[in-house]
Amino acid sequence: MSDSIDDPLDEDHVSPSRRRDNTSRQQRILDVLFETGNATIESLSERFGVSRMTIHRDAHALAKQGLIDKLHGSIALKNRAVTQKTVNYRRSRATLLKQAIINRAISLIEPEQVLALDDSTTVAEMLPLLPARAPLTIITNAAGVIQALAPYSSLRLICLGGEYNTPRNAFFGLLTEQASHSLRANVMFLSTTVIHETTAFQNDEDVVKAKRAMMSMSDQCVLLADSTKFQKGGLHRLASLTEFDRVLTDTQISVQARQCLQDAGVNFEICD
């Protein structure tokens, strides 16, 4: 099979259902790149259970949008900040289904609480709504969280230092983990890359360590997991879903995934 990346499928001959599948997979490819910065065609093919040619076509579509760079045998995120601001991508991410999860998460917050927030794009959707729940103290390893909330004097901000990761715009490493051990939060809100059966996974080992450290300092942990997170795959184990006090998901979660969570005793809530 040819590995040419310049042989895209003619979109005029793609059925609407297949076009939706392609869009969903391309969004998930971007999720992987947000975690790792780059990925090989081969690894993405194995991860999503499709041919290398299919991944090449996805890469072609993403490159046309200016979101990735095509390399020899791999692809890389072009610019994290630009990608996040791309209208089509942000529009696809900020769905009504995800907004229901965000609204439910916000409803769990009480004034005077100390919150721990990770650097995920899902948690970032909560930020505009936090000032209305003030006063709050926010602990985070995400520079983006600090930047977004800095204008609000009613929010006390604590940034966990460490080694700065440019693609994620956040801090990781030993210093981040040590700082977490000296603090305490009432509730942590976080997301994850993939949920396989009843286990949450991340693609980056350092991200796992930072999230685990922040989880350990929090009295409660709430996982925000829209239905697209439930899929096969995953590299580094973050936690069993039973370790979270709540798992918030949306109405599009499959019957099979819902039954799996019920059988395992996961405390999950479907937000609508």
C-alpha positions in Angstrom: 0.0 0.0 0.0 1.3 3.4 -0.9 2.1 5.8 1.9 1.5 8.9 -0.1 -0.1 11.6 1.9 -1.2 13.5 -1.1 -4.0 11.2 -2.3 -7.0 12.4 -0.4 -10.4 10.8 -0.9 -12.7 13.0 -3.0 -15.1 14.5 -0.5 -17.8 14.8 -3.1 -18.1 11.0 -3.2 -18.1 10.4 0.6 -21.4 9.6 2.2 -22.7 11.9 5.1 -22.3 9.1 7.7 -18.7 8.4 6.6 -17.9 12.1 6.6 -19.1 12.3 10.2 -16.9 9.3 11.1 -13.9 11.0 9.4 -14.5 14.3 11.3 -14.8 12.5 14.6 -11.6 10.5 14.0 -9.8 13.7 12.9 -10.8 15.4 16.2 -9.4 12.4 18.1 -6.2 12.6 16.1 -5.9 16.2 17.2 -6.5 15.1 20.8 -3.6 12.7 20.5 -1.4 15.5 19.1 -2.4 17.8 22.0 -1.0 15.1 24.3 2.2 14.1 22.4 2.9 16.8 19.9 3.5 14.3 17.1 2.6 10.8 16.2 3.5 8.3 13.5 1.1 7.2 10.8 1.6 3.6 11.8 0.8 4.2 15.5 -2.4 6.2 14.6 -3.4 3.4 12.2 -3.1 0.9 15.0 -4.8 3.1 17.5 -7.9 3.8 15.5 -8.1 0.5 13.8 -8.0 1.9 10.2 -5.6 1.7 7.3 -2.5 3.9 7.0 -4.1 5.3 3.8 -7.1 6.4 5.9 -4.8 8.2 8.4 -3.0 9.8 5.4 -6.3 11.2 4.2 -7.2 12.5 7.7 -3.7 14.1 7.8 -4.3 15.7 4.4 -7.6 17.2 5.7 -6.0 18.5 8.9 -3.1 19.9 7.0 -5.4 21.8 4.6 -6.9 23.5 7.7 -3.4 24.5 8.8 -3.6 22.5 12.0 -0.7 20.0 11.4 2.6 19.6 9.6 3.1 16.5 7.5 6.5 14.8 8.1 8.1 11.7 6.7 5.9 8.9 8.1 4.4 11.0 10.9 2.4 14.2 11.6 3.0 17.0 14.2 0.8 19.6 15.7 1.5 22.9 13.8 0.8 25.3 16.6 -1.2 24.5 19.7 -2.5 28.0 20.3 -3.6 28.5 16.6 -5.3 25.1 16.6 -7.3 25.8 19.7 -8.4 29.1 18.2 -9.3 27.6 14.8 -13.0 28.3 14.4 -14.0 24.9 13.0 -12.1 23.0 15.6 -13.4 25.0 18.5 -16.9 24.8 17.2 -16.7 21.0 16.9 -15.3 20.7 20.4 -17.8 23.1 22.2 -20.8 21.0 21.4 -24.1 21.1 23.3 -23.4 17.7 24.7 -20.1 18.9 26.3 -21.8 22.1 27.5 -24.2 20.0 29.5 -21.3 18.3 31.3 -19.7 21.7 31.9 -22.9 23.2 33.3 -23.3 20.2 35.7 -19.7 20.5 36.8 -20.1 24.2 37.6 -23.3 23.4 39.6 -21.1 21.3 42.0 -18.9 24.2 42.9 -19.6 26.2 46.1 -18.1 29.6 47.0 -15.0 29.6 49.2 -13.9 26.2 47.9 -10.4 25.3 46.7 -10.5 23.8 43.3 -7.8 21.9 41.4 -8.0 22.1 37.6 -5.9 20.2 35.1 -4.8 21.5 31.7 -7.4 19.7 29.6 -9.4 21.4 26.9 -12.6 20.2 28.5 -11.8 21.8 31.8 -10.9 25.0 29.9 -14.6 25.2 28.9 -15.4 25.8 32.6 -13.2 28.8 33.0 -15.6 31.6 31.8 -18.2 30.3 34.3 -16.0 30.2 37.4 -16.1 33.9 38.4 -19.9 33.6 39.0 -19.1 31.1 41.8 -16.5 33.2 43.5 -14.8 33.6 45.8 -12.7 30.6 44.9 -9.1 29.4 45.2 -7.8 27.7 42.0 -4.8 25.4 42.0 -3.5 24.4 38.6 -0.5 23.4 36.6 -1.9 25.0 33.4 -0.6 28.4 32.4 -3.7 28.9 30.3 -5.9 28.7 33.4 -3.9 31.3 35.1 -4.0 33.6 32.1 -7.7 33.2 31.6 -8.6 33.9 35.3 -6.0 36.5 36.2 -8.3 39.5 35.5 -10.7 38.3 38.3 -9.7 39.6 41.8 -12.3 37.4 43.5 -10.3 34.3 42.3 -7.1 33.4 44.2 -4.7 31.6 41.8 -2.0 29.2 42.7 0.2 27.8 39.9 2.1 24.6 40.4 5.6 25.2 39.0 7.8 22.7 37.2 9.2 22.2 33.7 7.2 24.2 31.2 5.7 22.1 28.3 5.2 24.4 25.4 2.7 22.3 23.3 0.4 21.9 26.4 1.1 25.4 27.9 1.4 23.8 31.3 4.0 22.6 33.9 5.0 19.1 34.6 7.7 17.1 36.3 9.1 16.5 39.8 8.6 20.1 41.0 4.9 20.0 39.9 4.4 16.8 41.8 6.2 18.0 45.0 4.2 21.3 45.0 1.0 19.3 44.8 1.9 17.3 48.0 2.1 20.5 50.0 -1.4 21.6 49.1 -5.0 20.5 49.6 -8.1 21.1 47.4 -11.8 20.4 48.0 -12.5 19.2 44.5 -10.4 18.5 41.4 -12.0 18.7 37.9 -10.1 16.9 35.2 -10.5 15.1 31.9 -8.6 12.3 30.1 -7.7 11.3 26.6 -9.3 7.8 26.3 -11.5 5.6 28.4 -11.2 2.0 27.6 -13.9 0.0 29.4 -13.5 1.3 33.0 -10.0 2.7 32.9 -8.9 6.2 32.0 -5.7 6.6 29.9 -3.4 9.4 28.8 -0.8 9.4 26.1 1.9 11.1 28.1 3.6 9.7 31.2 4.4 13.1 32.7 0.8 14.2 32.3 -0.3 11.1 34.2 2.1 11.8 37.1 0.9 15.4 37.4 -2.8 14.5 37.3 -2.2 11.7 39.9 -0.4 14.2 42.2 -3.2 16.7 41.9 -5.8 13.9 42.5 -4.0 12.8 45.7 -4.3 16.4 47.2 -8.0 16.6 46.5 -10.9 15.5 48.7 -13.0 14.7 45.7 -12.2 14.1 42.0 -14.7 14.7 39.2 -13.9 13.3 35.8 -15.4 15.2 32.8 -15.7 12.6 30.0 -17.8 13.2 26.9 -19.0 10.2 25.0 -16.2 10.5 22.4 -13.7 9.5 25.1 -15.1 6.0 25.4 -13.1 4.1 22.8 -10.5 1.4 22.4 -6.9 2.3 23.0 -4.9 4.1 25.6 -1.2 4.1 26.5 -0.5 5.2 30.1 -3.0 4.2 32.7 -4.3 7.2 34.7 -6.9 5.6 37.0 -9.8 3.2 37.3 -13.1 5.1 36.9 -14.0 3.8 40.4 -11.4 6.1 41.8 -13.4 9.2 40.8 -16.1 10.5 43.1 -18.1 11.4 40.0 -17.8 10.7 36.2 -19.8 13.2 34.2 -20.7 12.2 30.6 -23.3 13.0 28.0 -26.4 11.4 26.5 -24.6 9.9 23.5 -22.6 7.4 25.6 -23.3 4.0 24.1 -25.5 1.4 25.8 -22.6 -0.9 26.0 -20.4 1.7 27.7 -23.1 2.6 30.1 -23.7 -1.0 31.1 -20.0 -1.5 31.6 -19.9 1.4 34.0 -22.9 0.2 35.9 -21.5 -3.4 36.2 -18.2 -2.0 37.6 -20.0 0.2 40.2 -18.7 3.5 38.7 -20.5 6.6 40.1 -21.4 8.2 36.8 -24.0 10.8 35.8 -25.4 11.4 32.3 -25.8 15.1 31.8 -28.5 16.6 29.5 
